[in-house]
Amino acid sequence: MARVVNEAAHAARRNAILDAAQRAIATKGYEQMAIADLLGELGISSGAFYHYFDSKPALLAALVERLADEIEEHMLTIVHDSEPGAIEKFQRFFATADRWKLAHRDLVLAYIRVWYADDNAIVRHKLHFARIRRLTPWLEEMILQGVREGVFQTAYPDQAARLVISLLEDMGSACAELLLSEGCSSSDLPRLERIATATSDAMERVLGAPANSLWLATDDDLAQWLPPSPNREEQEV
């Protein structure tokens, strides 16, 4: 009984730290968020904080993972829904993920600045395979449904699922490279659209799906990721 109570207290304290970090990122931004501010708000020592998270990037990673777990519950509901066809499921699956990312845009942008740093290359590689193991069964289930419906043409649903995940990973890397580049602005929207269009096209070819049936993002959604272009006065300065 004591062990159950201790585990509950541990989870509660960890979530309290994550809640405080999420509020700080929303109001100040990740770069301006200081661990000391979190300690003051929660009334805990630095030792207590580092018992749960060994660094500020580790705190950010845990926060994103917690939010991702929440959205995956909704995505699983889509996978197991018996009503929609396979193509509609794919569209809803990715639209749900996109809505979550846009709702937490500042947090996601802060995360990719840390995630795509050179120091995290090995961790990215390991988690890529962890995502393959986690997502492949979900995508394979939808692909098999599409094959039965005749809207997907592939003899290898399991490998097709892995390829789709790899395509999405590459799309994320390409988008991150653009968004993190110096001088990125709304004028880069055509490049962002090209990345999304190419990924959609490749995914349709892997699955043997009809052309333009698996669109990943609207232009309006993509535009929300870009900062505004500098006005002429700012450019002249």
ABEGO torsion letter per residue (X at the ends): XAAAAAAAAAAAAAAAAAAAAAAAAAAAEAAABBAAAAAAAAGBBAAAAAAABABAAAAAAAAAAAAAAAAAAAAAAAAABAABBAAAAAAAAAAAAAAAAAAAAAAAAAAAAAAABAAAAAAAAAAAAAAAAAAAAAAAAAAAAAAAAGABBBABAAAAAAAAAAAAAAAAAAAAAAAABBGBBAAAAAAAAAAAAAAAAAAAAAAGBBBGABBABBAAAAAAABBBBBBAAAAAX
